[in-house]
Amino acid sequence: MSEHAKHGIGELIARGYDRVAEEYAALESDSAPWPRLARLRAFIADLPDGSRLLDVGCGNGIPATREIALRHGVIGVDISPAQIALARSNVPNATFHCADVREIEFPAGSFDAIVALYLIDNVPREDYAALFRRLAGWLRPGGRILLSAEPGDDPGRIYEWLGVPMFINTLPAEEVAALLSEASLRVEQMESESQLEGGREIEFVWFVAER
């Protein structure tokens, strides 16, 4: 993908999430909570207090960044200025950067763990290998990553989503796992779980991998 196309998709995604910040949050019902919080709590349960975590695609900071910040130092990254503004208000004890995860830089070994929830479906799948190498490099040896991905085999296009244009693509779970492994991230868990988004059932595969 050319740099021009890469930035164009990033700008489209940022504008889309800026416009639907409230609508996106409303997709999750109190009566049918998404599995992300339970998955996150299990993922961070054994981390020593004060660990350093990165939340990429953090959105408005609720619930993941806020949960992490209860016991740990956390940096959140999101491409949407509106979502980052909400996150800074919702989780004042965290640090946030408005940036494209494909471009932001952190020193090697900066984090004990990384979470990437509902992120990669909006990242062009030809960028997955490079993205996973970046994430692996930011982890300390033995560090772990929690990642969710909608399974499928869609090469990607601009869809209408919540009334705005949005880039979405998918890759079969086995291929995502292979790319994680190629990036020196050893897959420990790969489990499917469905969630209701505005009354519609969507399947996600949840990966836990260790550097």
Backbone bond lengths (Angstrom), bond angles and torsions (degrees), N, CA, C in turn:
res aa  C-N    CA-C-N  psi(-1)  N-CA   C-N-CA  omega(-1)  CA-C   N-CA-C  phi
1 M - - - 1.462 - - 1.523 109.50 -
2 S 1.333 117.41 133.45 1.458 121.13 179.41 1.522 110.42 -68.61
3 E 1.341 115.67 158.54 1.463 119.37 177.91 1.527 110.52 -61.93
4 H 1.340 116.57 -36.37 1.466 119.54 179.05 1.522 110.67 -62.31
5 A 1.347 115.96 -47.26 1.463 119.49 179.31 1.521 111.05 -64.10
6 K 1.332 116.08 -40.34 1.464 120.88 179.92 1.525 110.90 -59.21
7 H 1.332 116.26 -47.41 1.464 119.25 179.87 1.520 110.83 -67.99
8 G 1.353 116.99 -35.17 1.455 119.55 179.62 1.512 112.20 -62.24
9 I 1.326 117.41 -42.89 1.464 120.92 177.82 1.524 109.95 -65.65
10 G 1.329 116.46 -42.23 1.460 119.54 178.38 1.513 112.21 -59.63
11 E 1.329 116.57 -43.00 1.464 120.08 179.48 1.524 111.36 -66.05
12 L 1.326 117.42 -39.03 1.467 120.85 178.24 1.527 110.54 -63.11
13 I 1.331 117.02 -43.94 1.464 121.00 -179.67 1.528 110.35 -64.69
14 A 1.334 116.52 -43.38 1.464 120.16 179.56 1.523 110.85 -61.03
15 R 1.335 116.78 -46.80 1.472 119.99 179.36 1.528 110.89 -61.98
16 G 1.337 115.98 -41.05 1.457 119.25 -179.17 1.518 112.49 -61.93
17 Y 1.329 116.70 -48.56 1.467 119.37 -179.00 1.525 111.60 -70.60
18 D 1.330 117.74 -28.45 1.460 119.51 172.69 1.530 110.13 -58.92
19 R 1.318 116.29 -42.95 1.463 121.49 -173.41 1.517 112.93 -77.66
20 V 1.336 118.11 -26.54 1.474 119.36 -173.80 1.529 112.35 -115.46
21 A 1.323 117.27 24.13 1.466 119.67 -176.60 1.528 111.62 -53.39
22 E 1.312 117.06 -47.86 1.470 119.74 -177.92 1.527 110.95 -73.18
23 E 1.336 117.45 -41.18 1.460 120.76 -179.56 1.521 111.49 -62.52
24 Y 1.337 116.69 -38.79 1.459 120.06 179.90 1.527 110.23 -64.52
25 A 1.333 117.03 -45.22 1.463 119.94 179.44 1.524 111.08 -60.74
26 A 1.334 117.06 -32.72 1.464 121.17 -177.35 1.520 113.04 -75.41
27 L 1.345 118.39 -10.27 1.465 120.25 178.64 1.529 111.99 -65.33
28 E 1.336 116.11 -25.70 1.462 120.32 -179.01 1.519 109.95 -91.73
29 S 1.313 115.97 122.94 1.453 121.40 -178.57 1.523 110.92 -91.01
30 D 1.318 116.63 142.56 1.466 120.78 175.97 1.531 111.13 -60.84
31 S 1.331 116.29 -30.91 1.458 120.17 -178.09 1.534 112.93 -81.79
32 A 1.331 116.75 -14.54 1.473 120.90 179.21 1.526 108.90 -140.12
33 P 1.339 116.74 69.81 1.469 119.41 -175.95 1.522 111.82 -64.20
34 W 1.332 115.72 147.26 1.452 121.21 177.78 1.527 109.77 -68.36
35 P 1.319 118.30 155.41 1.476 120.77 -177.21 1.521 114.63 -72.91
36 R 1.329 118.19 -4.15 1.467 119.33 -171.49 1.521 113.39 -60.43
37 L 1.351 117.97 -40.38 1.449 119.02 -176.21 1.527 111.20 -68.23
38 A 1.335 117.07 -42.97 1.469 120.05 177.52 1.529 110.42 -63.70
39 R 1.324 117.24 -41.73 1.467 120.80 178.27 1.518 110.86 -64.01
40 L 1.321 116.37 -42.20 1.458 120.51 179.86 1.526 111.16 -64.21
41 R 1.330 116.73 -45.49 1.468 119.70 -179.01 1.525 111.21 -60.61
42 A 1.326 116.82 -40.83 1.469 119.78 177.41 1.530 110.59 -64.86
43 F 1.324 116.23 -37.87 1.465 121.71 -177.19 1.523 111.86 -66.63
44 I 1.340 117.20 -40.03 1.463 120.00 -175.52 1.523 113.54 -95.70
45 A 1.324 118.16 -0.26 1.473 121.72 -172.54 1.524 112.89 -57.11
46 D 1.327 117.67 -37.13 1.459 120.94 -174.63 1.532 113.66 -94.69
47 L 1.318 117.21 1.57 1.466 118.96 -179.43 1.530 110.32 -75.58
48 P 1.323 118.42 136.02 1.465 120.00 175.92 1.524 110.82 -62.43
49 D 1.323 116.53 145.14 1.459 120.06 176.07 1.527 109.84 -53.80
50 G 1.335 115.16 141.85 1.450 119.76 179.19 1.509 114.38 84.34
51 S 1.339 117.81 9.14 1.462 120.09 175.59 1.531 109.55 -64.36
52 R 1.336 114.60 159.01 1.470 120.42 179.39 1.524 109.21 -102.48
53 L 1.347 115.95 123.22 1.460 121.27 -178.62 1.516 110.90 -124.55
54 L 1.322 114.56 153.45 1.453 123.03 174.51 1.520 108.14 -119.86
55 D 1.332 117.09 129.96 1.459 123.11 176.89 1.526 107.01 -113.35
56 V 1.339 117.30 103.09 1.464 120.94 -178.54 1.523 109.07 -96.66
57 G 1.334 115.11 134.52 1.457 119.77 -169.98 1.511 110.28 72.90
58 C 1.325 116.30 43.21 1.470 121.26 -170.47 1.517 113.42 -72.69
59 G 1.334 118.18 -16.58 1.457 120.01 -179.09 1.521 111.76 59.75
60 N 1.323 116.33 -136.57 1.467 120.82 -177.20 1.528 113.41 -83.37
61 G 1.330 116.37 5.62 1.466 119.99 175.85 1.515 115.02 87.18
62 I 1.340 117.47 -5.70 1.469 121.52 -178.44 1.521 108.67 -117.17
63 P 1.335 116.96 129.50 1.464 126.84 2.14 1.521 114.72 -97.52
64 A 1.337 118.96 -9.70 1.462 120.06 -165.11 1.526 113.13 -68.19
65 T 1.330 116.92 -54.53 1.464 118.53 -176.88 1.527 110.79 -61.56
66 R 1.322 115.51 -40.63 1.470 119.87 179.48 1.521 110.90 -61.79
67 E 1.322 117.78 -41.96 1.461 121.63 179.24 1.527 110.51 -64.24
68 I 1.319 116.99 -44.77 1.468 120.44 179.75 1.520 110.58 -61.32
69 A 1.332 116.69 -41.77 1.464 121.56 -174.70 1.527 113.28 -67.66
70 L 1.333 118.20 -12.42 1.460 119.68 177.61 1.526 112.00 -63.80
71 R 1.353 116.96 -30.68 1.466 119.75 -175.70 1.523 114.13 -130.58
72 H 1.328 116.50 -9.58 1.458 118.91 -170.60 1.519 112.03 -134.39
73 G 1.326 115.38 164.94 1.449 120.84 169.18 1.515 108.88 -82.79
74 V 1.325 117.15 132.76 1.462 119.26 -175.08 1.527 110.53 -139.41
75 I 1.325 114.37 138.86 1.457 122.97 170.93 1.519 107.43 -112.55
76 G 1.324 117.06 129.75 1.455 122.10 176.48 1.516 110.26 -108.29
77 V 1.320 115.95 140.13 1.466 122.14 178.45 1.520 108.38 -127.74
78 D 1.335 116.71 132.27 1.455 120.92 174.29 1.525 108.48 -149.75
79 I 1.316 115.58 150.03 1.464 121.26 -176.34 1.529 112.64 -81.65
80 S 1.343 116.96 -14.22 1.467 122.05 -174.12 1.527 111.14 -96.46
81 P 1.340 117.99 117.66 1.473 119.52 176.80 1.530 113.09 -58.19
82 A 1.333 117.19 -38.36 1.466 119.49 -179.29 1.523 111.09 -65.51
83 Q 1.332 117.10 -41.69 1.460 119.77 178.83 1.529 110.93 -66.35
84 I 1.317 117.17 -39.81 1.469 119.63 179.08 1.527 110.66 -65.45
85 A 1.322 117.91 -38.10 1.467 120.16 177.13 1.523 110.67 -61.37
86 L 1.338 116.52 -41.93 1.463 119.94 176.83 1.523 110.92 -65.29
87 A 1.334 116.67 -41.97 1.462 120.34 -178.74 1.521 111.40 -62.05
88 R 1.317 117.29 -41.08 1.478 120.12 179.53 1.524 111.26 -63.36
89 S 1.326 116.48 -33.68 1.463 120.47 176.64 1.522 111.25 -75.35
90 N 1.334 116.22 -40.25 1.470 120.63 -175.81 1.525 113.23 -75.10
91 V 1.331 117.30 -32.10 1.471 121.08 -175.98 1.537 108.35 -132.27
92 P 1.342 117.08 74.41 1.470 119.36 -173.79 1.520 114.45 -66.45
93 N 1.330 118.23 -17.23 1.466 120.40 -179.39 1.524 112.68 -93.11
94 A 1.330 117.68 12.50 1.457 121.92 174.30 1.523 109.04 -110.87
95 T 1.327 115.96 165.76 1.462 122.55 176.11 1.522 108.43 -107.98
96 F 1.331 116.97 136.87 1.458 120.26 -176.63 1.520 111.24 -129.26
97 H 1.336 114.20 146.24 1.459 122.10 175.03 1.522 108.26 -128.82
98 C 1.321 116.72 131.36 1.453 121.28 172.05 1.522 107.11 -90.08
99 A 1.337 116.10 107.50 1.461 120.39 -173.57 1.514 110.06 -163.82
100 D 1.332 114.93 161.63 1.457 123.24 172.21 1.523 107.40 -83.86
101 V 1.324 117.38 124.74 1.461 121.23 -176.57 1.526 111.19 -61.87
102 R 1.324 117.74 -20.73 1.458 120.89 178.36 1.520 112.45 -76.69
103 E 1.344 116.64 -9.72 1.455 120.32 -174.21 1.534 114.00 -123.52
104 I 1.318 118.62 -27.39 1.460 120.81 -177.79 1.526 110.10 -64.29
105 E 1.326 116.54 150.47 1.460 120.76 -178.27 1.526 110.44 -120.08
106 F 1.331 116.08 140.26 1.456 124.01 170.86 1.523 107.95 -134.36
107 P 1.334 117.99 150.99 1.465 119.28 176.46 1.525 111.57 -62.94
108 A 1.318 115.20 150.99 1.469 120.34 178.34 1.524 110.32 -58.38
109 G 1.329 116.11 140.91 1.454 121.32 176.16 1.509 114.85 68.85
110 S 1.353 117.66 25.99 1.474 120.82 -175.06 1.519 113.68 -73.78
111 F 1.347 117.95 -23.51 1.457 119.56 -167.23 1.528 112.45 -127.70
112 D 1.333 113.79 146.23 1.467 120.70 174.26 1.521 111.17 -81.55
113 A 1.322 117.06 -25.01 1.460 121.06 -179.91 1.526 108.94 -159.75
114 I 1.333 114.70 155.02 1.468 122.29 177.78 1.513 108.48 -132.40
115 V 1.330 116.06 138.31 1.460 120.54 171.90 1.523 108.11 -118.48
116 A 1.333 115.57 137.83 1.465 122.45 179.99 1.524 107.11 -136.86
117 L 1.329 115.86 87.13 1.457 121.90 -172.26 1.524 109.98 -100.28
118 Y 1.330 117.11 124.59 1.460 122.84 177.09 1.532 111.53 56.70
119 L 1.305 116.09 36.44 1.462 121.37 -176.09 1.518 112.81 -100.48
120 I 1.337 117.04 -53.24 1.460 117.92 -161.23 1.522 113.92 -74.08
121 D 1.330 118.82 -14.50 1.462 119.25 175.96 1.525 111.25 -63.46
122 N 1.342 116.76 -23.06 1.461 121.25 177.57 1.534 112.80 -97.43
123 V 1.323 116.98 2.31 1.465 121.98 175.69 1.527 107.70 -100.95
124 P 1.339 119.68 128.85 1.468 119.65 177.50 1.522 111.23 -54.29
125 R 1.323 116.05 131.59 1.458 119.02 -171.57 1.519 112.83 -65.51
126 E 1.326 118.41 -20.91 1.464 118.87 174.09 1.534 112.36 -69.46
127 D 1.339 116.20 -12.04 1.463 120.91 176.11 1.525 112.93 -94.28
128 Y 1.340 118.30 -4.82 1.462 120.31 -174.95 1.529 111.65 -59.47
129 A 1.323 117.72 -46.23 1.461 119.77 -175.67 1.523 110.84 -59.41
130 A 1.334 117.16 -46.55 1.463 120.72 179.59 1.527 110.87 -66.32
131 L 1.341 116.90 -40.07 1.459 120.17 179.22 1.520 110.87 -62.73
132 F 1.327 117.49 -45.02 1.459 119.89 -179.14 1.528 111.25 -64.71
133 R 1.318 117.36 -35.24 1.472 119.20 175.63 1.516 110.67 -64.68
134 R 1.332 117.41 -39.71 1.471 120.69 177.40 1.522 110.41 -61.95
135 L 1.330 116.59 -48.40 1.461 119.99 -179.47 1.525 110.80 -60.53
136 A 1.339 116.62 -42.79 1.468 120.04 179.31 1.521 110.90 -61.58
137 G 1.322 116.40 -39.90 1.456 119.50 -179.81 1.513 113.61 -66.68
138 W 1.321 116.93 -29.44 1.466 120.22 179.22 1.520 112.71 -77.87
139 L 1.332 117.37 -15.73 1.461 121.07 179.07 1.521 111.12 -84.75
140 R 1.321 115.25 144.69 1.461 119.36 169.77 1.526 108.44 -71.29
141 P 1.337 118.74 159.04 1.471 119.40 174.53 1.535 110.49 -56.77
142 G 1.309 116.26 131.76 1.459 120.84 -175.58 1.513 113.76 87.13
143 G 1.334 117.14 -6.59 1.456 120.63 176.88 1.517 111.25 -69.22
144 R 1.336 115.83 159.04 1.468 120.40 -172.99 1.516 110.90 -129.18
145 I 1.327 114.49 157.73 1.461 121.40 179.12 1.521 109.89 -128.44
146 L 1.337 115.30 139.80 1.466 122.96 171.86 1.518 107.02 -110.52
147 L 1.324 116.67 123.77 1.461 122.29 -173.62 1.516 109.71 -135.73
148 S 1.325 117.15 137.31 1.463 120.48 173.00 1.522 109.03 -116.11
149 A 1.339 115.72 147.84 1.458 121.18 178.40 1.515 109.23 -150.23
150 E 1.332 116.32 137.77 1.454 120.04 174.18 1.525 107.98 -78.52
151 P 1.334 118.82 123.37 1.457 119.78 -177.61 1.526 111.43 -73.84
152 G 1.320 115.90 153.58 1.452 120.95 178.88 1.520 109.37 156.87
153 D 1.306 116.06 -170.70 1.461 120.08 178.38 1.522 108.80 -144.77
154 D 1.326 115.23 64.32 1.466 123.25 -178.72 1.522 107.59 -108.80
155 P 1.346 118.65 115.62 1.462 119.94 -178.01 1.516 114.27 -67.30
156 G 1.316 117.80 -12.07 1.454 120.33 171.53 1.514 114.18 107.49
157 R 1.327 114.69 137.54 1.461 121.61 172.84 1.519 107.32 -162.16
158 I 1.320 115.20 178.25 1.454 120.65 178.78 1.523 108.63 -87.51
159 Y 1.325 116.39 116.24 1.456 122.94 176.62 1.532 109.45 -102.74
160 E 1.322 116.29 163.04 1.459 119.88 165.79 1.518 107.32 -90.60
161 W 1.312 116.16 122.65 1.465 122.51 -174.78 1.517 108.47 -135.78
162 L 1.297 117.04 119.58 1.471 123.01 -176.44 1.523 111.14 53.88
163 G 1.346 115.20 31.84 1.456 120.20 176.52 1.507 115.66 84.74
164 V 1.337 117.71 5.50 1.467 120.86 179.15 1.525 109.37 -127.61
165 P 1.332 118.09 155.39 1.465 119.75 173.67 1.529 110.05 -68.27
166 M 1.346 116.69 136.07 1.462 120.61 -179.25 1.520 109.36 -147.56
167 F 1.327 115.58 133.68 1.461 120.43 175.13 1.523 109.29 -81.13
168 I 1.342 115.83 128.56 1.467 121.43 179.12 1.521 108.18 -139.15
169 N 1.312 116.68 136.56 1.458 121.82 170.29 1.518 109.52 -146.94
170 T 1.346 115.83 163.43 1.459 120.52 179.96 1.524 109.34 -138.99
171 L 1.326 114.30 162.36 1.460 122.12 178.26 1.526 107.60 -140.29
172 P 1.342 118.97 142.76 1.465 119.19 177.66 1.524 111.50 -54.88
173 A 1.343 115.38 143.05 1.464 120.57 -174.93 1.524 112.31 -57.33
174 E 1.326 117.06 -37.18 1.467 120.12 -179.47 1.530 111.10 -63.93
175 E 1.331 116.61 -34.29 1.461 119.96 178.80 1.525 110.96 -73.68
176 V 1.328 116.87 -36.69 1.475 119.76 174.09 1.530 109.66 -60.99
177 A 1.328 116.57 -45.26 1.464 120.98 179.31 1.529 110.77 -60.42
178 A 1.333 117.27 -41.35 1.461 120.77 179.79 1.526 111.13 -64.03
179 L 1.332 117.03 -40.53 1.465 120.21 178.87 1.533 111.20 -67.40
180 L 1.317 117.22 -37.18 1.466 119.79 174.73 1.523 110.14 -61.12
181 S 1.306 116.74 -45.68 1.466 120.80 179.80 1.521 111.41 -62.00
182 E 1.332 117.19 -40.96 1.464 120.96 178.60 1.523 111.97 -64.34
183 A 1.338 116.60 -24.27 1.465 121.53 177.94 1.530 111.80 -90.27
184 S 1.331 117.05 15.61 1.474 123.08 -179.81 1.518 112.62 66.71
185 L 1.335 115.20 32.42 1.459 121.51 174.35 1.525 107.34 -114.76
186 R 1.316 116.23 104.20 1.465 122.10 -175.51 1.529 109.79 -77.68
187 V 1.316 116.49 118.18 1.462 121.55 -176.30 1.525 109.82 -74.14
188 E 1.325 116.10 120.57 1.462 122.57 179.12 1.520 111.84 -98.07
189 Q 1.335 117.02 -35.39 1.462 121.77 -179.00 1.520 108.97 -137.37
190 M 1.326 115.73 144.82 1.457 122.28 174.28 1.525 106.41 -148.96
191 E 1.330 116.29 101.53 1.468 121.44 -173.00 1.524 110.36 -130.80
192 S 1.326 115.59 141.29 1.462 121.53 177.52 1.525 110.23 -94.51
193 E 1.315 115.59 143.98 1.463 121.02 176.05 1.519 108.14 -155.63
194 S 1.321 115.95 137.29 1.463 120.89 -179.86 1.515 110.99 -95.20
195 Q 1.330 115.25 155.55 1.459 120.88 175.20 1.520 108.49 -142.49
196 L 1.328 115.39 156.16 1.456 121.08 178.84 1.520 109.67 -94.09
197 E 1.326 115.57 123.98 1.461 121.71 177.26 1.520 107.71 -116.81
198 G 1.326 115.33 102.69 1.453 119.06 -176.71 1.511 112.54 59.43
199 G 1.338 117.12 34.79 1.449 122.52 179.63 1.517 114.32 87.94
200 R 1.337 117.73 -4.20 1.468 121.85 -179.73 1.520 109.29 -103.89
201 E 1.335 116.90 132.00 1.460 121.20 -177.76 1.528 110.11 -82.62
202 I 1.330 115.78 125.86 1.460 122.71 -179.86 1.526 107.90 -125.03
203 E 1.320 116.49 133.98 1.465 121.41 178.26 1.521 110.40 -93.54
204 F 1.317 116.13 138.13 1.461 122.45 172.05 1.515 109.22 -128.18
205 V 1.310 115.69 148.96 1.458 121.77 170.98 1.520 107.16 -104.19
206 W 1.318 114.81 131.86 1.465 122.24 -178.13 1.524 108.95 -107.77
207 F 1.324 114.90 124.26 1.457 122.30 -178.75 1.536 109.43 -112.36
208 V 1.309 116.09 138.23 1.458 122.73 165.17 1.520 106.35 -120.33
209 A 1.321 116.59 126.12 1.461 120.83 -178.58 1.523 109.60 -136.18
210 E 1.327 115.78 151.53 1.463 122.14 -177.04 1.516 110.41 -120.55
211 R 1.316 114.66 139.63 1.457 118.58 176.09 1.521 109.69 -80.09
